[in-house]
Amino acid sequence: MLDFEEARVLGCLIEKSMTTPEYYPMTVNALVAACNQKNNREPVVEFDASTVADALASLDRRGMIGVTRVSGGRALKYAHHAGDALRVDDEQLALLGVLLLRGPQTTAELRNRTDRYVAFGSVHHAEERLQDLIDRDEPLVEHLEREPGRKERRYRSLLTEPAARPVSIEATPGERELEERVAALEEALAEVLRRLDEG
């Protein structure tokens, strides 16, 4: 079972490996920035380098990450081994990564938020992959009971305890829309920079 800091760091490594592979593996400083992003995170945090380094050390002991030194670079960089450690494919890993970064979500939310990671053909396809994670001998996801006032049930990662996730103020619909627009712009910019690099 991961604590909140470990879950946030692992979620960031999964996210960046799939959405901006040109900036992956990641240094501690890059991970601090990723953990503290104000978009695509729930709740927003302010981790320091020590918090991230402690989480990395713990994840390393669990066999979830590894350390590497990129040719020509001085700083150590970190990469996750979550796919192998958890025995999941890229679609399942994308779902787990978003759950680690944003907590419980509906199928539709997960399909939309994993669009930068992998392309699910439909909400039904995402739902099937979530069910695969539920039906394992040791489930990695659970389906929560429908909450009052909500039309859809949500899914939660079983890699963390429910109480390990700090309570935060719910963003307004306008704030959530703005966060998602900023995330889309960041991804578009990363793609433009990648194409420029390729010449």
N, C-alpha and C positions, 0 to 999 in steps of 0.2 A: 504494500500500500504506500503510495507516494504522499508526502506532505505537500502543502500548498506551494511552497517555493520550488520544490522539485518538479511539481506538475507544470508550473509556469515556465520553467527553464526548458523542460522536455518539450512542451508544446511549442515553444519558440523555435527550438532546433528542428522539429518536424515541419513547422510552417515554412521556415526559411529554406530548408533543403528542397522543398517542393515548389515554392513560389518564386524564390530568387536564388537559384543554385549558383549564380555567379558570385554571390557573397557568402558562400558556404564551403567548408566548415567555418565556424565563428570563433572569434576571440572573446575573452571575458567582457571586454568593453562593448563589443558589438551586441553581446547577449544582454548586458545591462540596458542598453538602448532598446532592444527588442522587448524585453520584459516590461519596460516602463512606457511602451507605446500607449497613446491615448485612444487609438482606434483598434477595433478587433480584439479588445481585452475586456474582461469582466471579472473582477473589478479592476480599475486602474490602480497601479501600485507605484512605489518609489523604492525599488531595490537598489542597494549599493553593490560595489564589486565584491565585497566580502560575502554578502548574502548569496550572490550568484556562484561564487567560488565554492562555498559550502555545499550548495545544492549540486554542483557539478561533481564534487568529490563523492557525495552520497550516491548519485546516479552511476558514477564510475564503478563503485563497489557493487552495485546491483547488476552490472553488466549492460546498462542501458545506453551508455555513451562510451566514446573513446577519445583519446588525445592524439593529435597529429601536429606535425610542424611542416607547413607548406614550403616547398623549395624557394629559397631566397628570402623567406620571412623569418623574423626573430621571435615573434609572439607565438605561444602555443595556441592551437585552434582545436575546437571541439566538434565532434560529429556524433549523431545519435545512432544507436543500433536497435531502435525500438521495433522495427519491422521484424528482425530476426528474433529478438528477445521475446516478443509477444506472439510471434508466428502469425502475422497479418500481412495482407497485400496492400498495395498503394491506396486503393479505395477505402479500405478499413482504417488504414493509418491516417488518412486525411480526416475521416470522421472523428477518430480519437483525438487527433491534434486540435481540432476546433472545439471539441468538448473540454479538453484540458485548458484551453485559453478562455472559454466563455461560459463554462458551466452548462447546466441542463438547457436543452433546446428542442424545438419541434423538428419533425422530419423536413418540413419546408425550409425552416431556418438553416438547418444543417446543409441541405442541398445547395442553397444560395451561398452560404459562407464557405463551402468547400470548392466553389466554382474556380477559384484561383489555384487550387491544388490539383484536382482531377475533374473530369466532366462526367457527371451522372446524367444519363439520358432522360431521367424523369424522377419525380419524387418517389414513385413506386420502386425504382431501381435503388435509390438511397435507402429506402425502407427495408428492402431485401437484404442489403449489406449490413444494416444495423441489426436485423434479425439474426444474421450469421454470427454477429458478435455476442448476441444474447444466448444463442443455442449451443455455444461451446461447453465442453466439460467444466471449464472454469470461465464463466461469463466475464466479458470485459465491459459490458454495457447493460443497463437495466431500463425498463420502460416504467416511468413514474405514473402514479395515479393522476387523473385529470384534476387540476386545481380549480376552485370556484372562479367563475368568470372567464375561464379559458376554454376555447373550443377544442383544442388539440392537446393530446398528452405529449409530454416531453421525455427525452432520453437523457440519461446521466451516465458518465463514465464511472466504472467501478474500480478504476485505478487509484481513486482518492476517496477519503471519507467525506460524507456530506458536510460534517461540521468543520472540516479543514478549510472550507472556502469562506473567507471573510465576507461579512455582509456589506453591501454597498448601496448607495442611492441609485434607484432605477433611472436610467436615462430616459428622457422624453422621446416620443416618436421622432420629433425634429432633430434631436441630437443623434439618435441612432442613424437616421438617414444621412446626416452630415458625415458621421463617422464612416459609413459605408462608401460614400462618395469619395472621401479622402483616401480610403484604402484602394479604391479603384484607380484613382489618379496616381497613387504611389506605384501601383503595379504597371500602369501604362508608362510611367517615366522609366521604371526599371527596364521595360522592354525596349524603349527607345534607346537607352544607354547601351543595352546589350547589342542592338543592331549597329550602333555607331562603333562599338568596339570591334565588331566583326568586319567593319569597313565597307 
